[in-house]
Amino acid sequence: MASRRSITFILLMVVVGLNLRPAMSSVAPLLTRLQETAGLSATAAGLLTTLPVLFLGLFAPLAPTLAKHFGSERTLSAALLLLAAGLILRGLPLPGVLFVGSAMAGAAIGIGGTLLPALVKRELPDSADLLTGLYTMALCLGGALGAGLSVPLTQLLGSWQASLMSWSLLSLFALVVWHFKMPRTSSSAPLTSANSGTLRLLKQPLTWHVMLFMGIQSSMAYIVFGWLPTLLVYRGYNEADAGWTMAVSIMCQLASALGAPWLARMGRDQRPALLLVLLSTGLGLWMLLIAPLVWKWPGAALLGIGQGGSFSLALSLLVLRTANSRLAGQLSGLVQGGGYTLAALGPFGVGVLLQAGANTGHIAWVLIVLITLCCGFALLAGRNQRLDDQTGKLQVQRITRSY
């Protein structure tokens, strides 16, 4: 039977997870409007969608250092405060604050998103992969809310600025709840070690396999967060329908985010599950961006199922490929830092392609080629191996089962 501490932690994990995607998904349905009212070019719009992902990647590796000096729980509180500040700032009527606030939000998400998988590994190590699925489901729900409510909030509140700022209320609520109910440990050992293990991890091919899989699949996700509604508008959708199509896709991520880790446990390793979700992602993109419009809803569903499952499995790999919470924290910071920095190239690249005259079909085929490349890294990262330093030397240990 789960303890009261475990149940409290799970609820807090869900509340915090809800806040780690609206900052990005709430902008996408308004991007066409921003290009018209704020005078953003396609390249500038690409930069706007890239900044949160880029700063997420740049700040994720700093999370272990901050956790070492201030404690993981307090660092996560500070990240939620920074997130709320960035969300408020980006809606103020001042030049450049839309970009600055977006960067601040990305930095906060990078810190919080790095710490939570390691906290999961510490609090409930035996169920870390399944709880990562629940955490991913919360991320997806937050992303769906941001995409689906962005345009209605604009209409209700009277401006896109107020709509973007309104998401700070959710962050402030999470901050209050986390601060007063966060798990406290009597251990003086830091949850993660700062930079001492970074070079050791970089010398392991397994680290690079997980990082590149994380980076490419995340790039697909943030391209969808940043550009899918705009691409659908180019295909003839109106602004609200495009936003809701994206919201439906993200809502479909809920089931696969929770179910993918269970599916991965059914095999000898995670490779079949990883390939299945990547295939679903590629097929969904083809249906939405190339196939006739009648395939809109099946395409949205398949895209959501694929992306929810691939992201859930990517986060699960952080705990499945490590033997303890300290290594999980180190790998989380390194993989998310490098992976999201790589992922930031995706939204910006789409903006550049559109500026150069590419149509939705061209972009779709570029994305499908990237997914094919990602399948190669999935075959390497999905093998049953894990990093272990119990002997004092970091080594890759082969395991016979994933649980």
C-alpha positions in Angstrom: 0.0 0.0 0.0 1.3 3.4 -0.9 2.4 5.7 1.9 1.0 9.1 2.5 4.3 10.6 1.5 4.3 8.7 -1.8 0.7 9.8 -2.7 1.5 13.4 -1.8 4.6 13.3 -4.0 2.6 11.8 -6.9 0.0 14.5 -6.7 2.7 17.2 -6.5 4.5 15.7 -9.5 1.3 16.0 -11.5 0.6 19.6 -10.5 4.1 20.7 -11.4 4.1 18.7 -14.6 0.9 20.6 -15.7 3.0 23.8 -15.8 5.9 22.6 -18.0 4.2 22.8 -21.4 1.6 25.6 -21.6 4.4 28.3 -21.9 5.2 26.8 -25.3 1.9 25.3 -26.5 -0.1 28.5 -25.7 1.9 30.5 -28.3 1.4 28.3 -31.3 -2.3 28.9 -31.9 -1.7 32.7 -31.7 1.4 32.7 -34.0 -0.4 33.8 -37.1 -2.0 36.6 -35.1 1.4 37.6 -33.7 2.8 37.7 -37.2 0.1 40.1 -38.2 -0.2 42.3 -35.1 3.4 42.3 -33.9 4.9 42.3 -37.4 6.9 39.1 -36.9 8.5 37.5 -39.9 8.5 33.7 -40.3 12.1 33.7 -39.2 11.3 35.9 -36.1 8.3 33.6 -35.3 10.7 30.6 -35.6 13.0 32.3 -33.1 10.1 32.9 -30.8 9.2 29.2 -30.8 12.9 28.2 -30.5 13.9 30.4 -27.5 12.0 28.4 -24.8 13.4 25.2 -26.2 17.0 26.6 -26.5 17.0 28.0 -23.0 15.4 24.8 -21.7 18.5 23.0 -23.1 21.0 25.5 -21.8 19.6 25.5 -18.3 18.9 21.8 -17.8 22.6 20.9 -17.2 22.7 23.6 -14.4 19.9 21.9 -12.4 22.3 19.4 -10.7 24.6 22.3 -9.6 21.7 24.3 -8.3 20.3 21.2 -6.5 23.6 20.5 -4.9 23.9 24.0 -3.4 20.2 24.8 -2.6 18.5 21.4 -2.5 16.4 19.9 -5.2 13.1 20.9 -3.6 14.0 24.6 -3.1 15.5 24.7 -6.6 12.2 23.5 -8.0 10.4 26.1 -6.1 12.7 28.8 -7.6 12.1 27.4 -11.1 8.3 27.7 -10.6 8.7 31.3 -9.5 11.0 32.0 -12.5 8.3 30.4 -14.8 5.6 32.6 -13.4 7.7 35.7 -13.8 8.5 34.8 -17.5 4.9 34.2 -18.3 3.9 37.6 -16.9 6.7 39.4 -18.5 6.0 38.1 -22.0 2.6 39.8 -22.1 3.7 43.3 -20.9 3.5 46.1 -23.5 7.3 46.6 -23.7 9.6 46.0 -26.6 11.4 42.6 -26.7 9.7 41.2 -23.5 7.8 38.6 -25.6 11.2 37.0 -26.4 12.8 37.6 -23.0 9.8 36.2 -21.1 9.7 33.1 -23.4 13.4 32.5 -22.7 12.9 32.8 -18.9 10.0 30.3 -19.1 12.2 27.9 -21.1 15.0 28.2 -18.5 12.6 27.4 -15.7 11.1 24.4 -17.5 14.6 23.1 -18.1 15.5 23.2 -14.4 12.2 21.8 -13.3 12.0 19.1 -15.9 15.5 17.9 -15.1 14.9 17.6 -11.4 11.6 15.8 -11.4 12.8 12.5 -13.0 15.6 12.3 -10.4 13.1 13.0 -7.6 10.9 10.2 -9.0 13.9 7.9 -8.9 14.5 8.9 -5.3 11.0 8.8 -3.9 9.7 5.7 -5.7 12.6 3.8 -7.3 10.7 0.5 -8.0 8.0 2.2 -10.1 10.1 5.0 -11.6 9.4 4.2 -15.2 5.6 3.9 -14.7 5.5 7.1 -12.7 7.4 8.8 -15.4 4.5 7.9 -17.7 2.1 9.5 -15.3 4.4 12.6 -15.2 4.5 12.7 -19.0 0.7 12.5 -19.0 0.6 15.6 -16.9 2.9 17.3 -19.3 0.7 16.4 -22.2 -2.4 17.6 -20.4 -0.8 20.9 -19.7 0.2 21.2 -23.3 -3.3 20.4 -24.5 -4.8 23.0 -22.2 -2.3 25.6 -23.5 -3.1 24.8 -27.2 -6.9 24.4 -26.8 -7.6 27.4 -24.5 -5.2 29.9 -26.0 -7.6 31.4 -28.6 -10.7 31.2 -26.3 -8.8 33.0 -23.6 -7.8 35.7 -26.1 -11.4 36.2 -26.9 -12.5 36.1 -23.3 -9.8 38.4 -21.9 -9.7 40.8 -24.9 -6.1 40.4 -26.0 -3.4 37.8 -26.8 -1.2 39.5 -24.2 -3.7 38.8 -21.4 -4.1 35.2 -22.7 -0.4 34.5 -22.5 -0.1 36.1 -19.1 -3.0 34.2 -17.6 -1.0 31.0 -17.5 1.1 32.5 -14.7 -1.8 31.8 -12.3 -1.3 28.1 -12.8 2.4 28.4 -12.1 1.8 30.4 -8.9 -0.7 27.8 -7.7 1.8 25.1 -8.3 4.5 27.1 -6.5 2.4 27.5 -3.4 1.3 23.9 -3.3 4.9 22.6 -3.9 6.5 25.0 -1.4 4.2 23.9 1.5 3.8 20.2 0.6 7.0 19.3 -1.1 8.8 16.1 0.1 11.5 16.7 2.6 14.4 14.3 3.2 16.7 14.1 6.2 19.6 12.9 4.0 22.3 15.5 3.6 23.6 13.9 0.4 22.6 15.9 -2.7 20.1 14.3 -5.1 22.4 14.9 -7.9 26.1 15.6 -8.3 27.2 18.7 -10.1 29.6 18.3 -12.9 31.9 15.6 -11.5 30.2 12.9 -13.5 29.6 14.8 -16.7 32.9 13.8 -18.4 32.4 10.2 -17.4 29.0 10.1 -18.8 30.1 11.7 -22.1 32.6 8.9 -22.6 29.8 6.3 -22.7 28.2 5.7 -26.1 24.9 4.9 -24.2 24.7 8.5 -23.1 24.9 9.7 -26.6 22.3 7.2 -27.9 19.8 8.4 -25.3 20.7 12.1 -25.8 20.3 11.9 -29.6 17.0 10.0 -29.3 15.8 12.6 -26.8 16.9 15.5 -29.0 15.3 14.3 -32.3 12.0 13.2 -30.8 11.8 16.4 -28.8 12.5 18.5 -31.9 9.4 16.9 -33.5 7.4 17.7 -30.4 8.5 21.4 -30.3 7.9 21.8 -34.0 4.4 20.6 -33.4 4.0 22.9 -30.3 5.4 25.9 -32.2 4.2 25.4 -35.8 1.5 22.9 -36.3 -1.4 25.3 -36.1 0.3 27.7 -38.5 1.0 24.9 -40.9 -2.6 23.8 -40.7 -3.8 27.4 -41.4 -1.6 27.3 -44.5 -3.6 24.2 -45.5 -6.9 26.1 -45.2 -7.9 25.7 -41.5 -9.1 28.7 -39.5 -7.2 29.8 -36.4 -9.5 28.2 -33.9 -9.8 24.9 -35.8 -6.1 24.6 -36.1 -5.6 25.2 -32.4 -8.2 22.6 -31.5 -6.7 20.1 -33.9 -3.4 20.5 -32.1 -5.2 20.2 -28.7 -6.9 17.0 -29.8 -3.5 15.6 -30.9 -2.0 16.6 -27.5 -4.9 15.1 -25.6 -4.3 11.8 -27.4 -0.8 11.9 -25.9 -2.3 11.3 -22.5 -3.2 7.7 -23.0 0.1 6.8 -24.8 2.2 8.7 -22.3 0.7 6.6 -19.5 0.6 3.4 -21.5 3.9 3.4 -23.3 6.0 2.4 -20.2 3.6 -0.5 -19.6 4.0 -1.5 -23.2 7.8 -1.3 -22.9 7.7 -3.7 -20.0 6.0 -6.4 -22.0 9.1 -7.0 -24.2 12.6 -8.0 -23.4 13.7 -4.4 -24.0 12.3 -1.0 -25.1 13.2 -1.2 -28.8 9.8 -2.5 -30.2 7.9 0.1 -28.2 10.2 2.9 -29.3 9.9 2.0 -33.0 6.1 1.7 -32.7 5.6 5.2 -31.3 8.0 6.7 -33.9 6.1 5.0 -36.7 2.8 6.4 -35.3 4.4 9.9 -35.2 5.6 9.8 -38.8 2.2 8.5 -40.1 0.3 11.2 -38.2 2.5 13.9 -39.7 1.9 12.5 -43.1 -1.9 12.5 -42.6 -2.0 16.0 -41.3 0.4 17.8 -43.7 0.3 15.8 -46.9 -2.8 13.5 -47.1 -6.3 14.9 -47.9 -7.9 16.9 -45.2 -10.4 14.1 -44.5 -7.6 12.4 -42.6 -7.3 15.3 -40.2 -8.7 13.5 -37.0 -7.0 10.1 -37.5 -3.7 12.0 -38.3 -4.1 14.1 -35.1 -4.7 11.0 -33.0 -1.8 9.1 -34.5 0.5 12.0 -34.1 -0.5 12.4 -30.5 -0.2 8.7 -29.7 3.2 8.6 -31.2 4.6 11.8 -29.6 3.1 11.1 -26.1 4.6 7.6 -26.2 8.0 8.6 -27.5 8.4 11.4 -25.0 7.3 9.2 -22.1 9.7 6.5 -23.2 12.5 9.0 -23.6 12.1 10.2 -20.0 11.7 6.5 -18.8 15.1 5.8 -20.4 16.7 8.3 -18.0 15.7 6.1 -15.1 15.9 2.7 -16.9 19.5 3.4 -18.1 20.8 4.3 -14.6 21.3 2.3 -11.4 20.6 5.0 -8.8 19.0 8.4 -8.4 22.3 10.3 -8.4 23.2 8.9 -11.8 19.6 9.5 -13.0 20.0 13.2 -12.0 23.4 13.5 -13.8 22.1 11.7 -17.0 18.8 13.7 -16.9 20.7 17.0 -16.8 23.1 16.0 -19.5 20.6 14.3 -21.8 17.9 17.0 -21.5 20.5 19.7 -21.8 22.1 18.4 -25.0 18.9 16.9 -26.3 16.8 20.1 -26.0 19.6 22.3 -27.3 19.5 20.1 -30.4 15.7 20.1 -30.4 15.8 24.0 -30.5 17.1 23.8 -34.1 13.8 22.2 -35.2 11.3 25.1 -34.7 13.8 27.7 -35.9 14.6 25.5 -39.0 10.9 25.3 -39.9 10.8 29.1 -39.7 13.8 29.4 -42.0 12.2 26.9 -44.5 9.0 28.8 -44.6 10.9 32.0 -45.1 12.7 30.4 -48.0 9.3 29.4 -49.6 8.9 25.8 -48.5 5.4 24.4 -48.4 3.8 22.1 -45.8 4.6 19.0 -47.9 8.3 19.8 -48.1 8.4 20.3 -44.3 6.5 17.1 -43.7 9.0 15.0 -45.7 12.0 16.7 -43.8 10.3 15.7 -40.5 9.7 12.1 -41.7 13.4 11.8 -42.7 14.4 13.0 -39.2 12.0 10.4 -37.6 13.7 7.7 -39.7 17.0 8.8 -38.3 15.6 8.8 -34.8 14.6 5.1 -35.3 18.3 4.3 -35.5 19.1 5.8 -32.2 16.0 4.2 -30.7 17.4 0.8 -31.6 20.7 1.6 -29.7 19.1 3.4 -26.7 16.4 0.8 -26.2 18.7 -2.1 -25.4 18.7 -3.4 -21.8 21.8 -1.7 -20.5 22.3 0.7 -17.6 25.0 2.9 -16.2 26.4 1.8 -12.9 29.2 3.2 -10.7 28.8 0.9 -7.7 32.4 -0.3 -8.1 33.7 3.3 -8.2 34.1 3.2 -11.9 31.3 4.1 -14.3 30.5 1.2 -16.5 27.7 -0.1 -18.7 26.0 -3.1 -17.1 23.8 -5.4 -19.1 20.6 -6.4 -17.5 18.3 -9.3 -18.4 15.0 -7.5 -17.8 13.9 -3.9 -17.7 12.1 -4.1 -14.4 
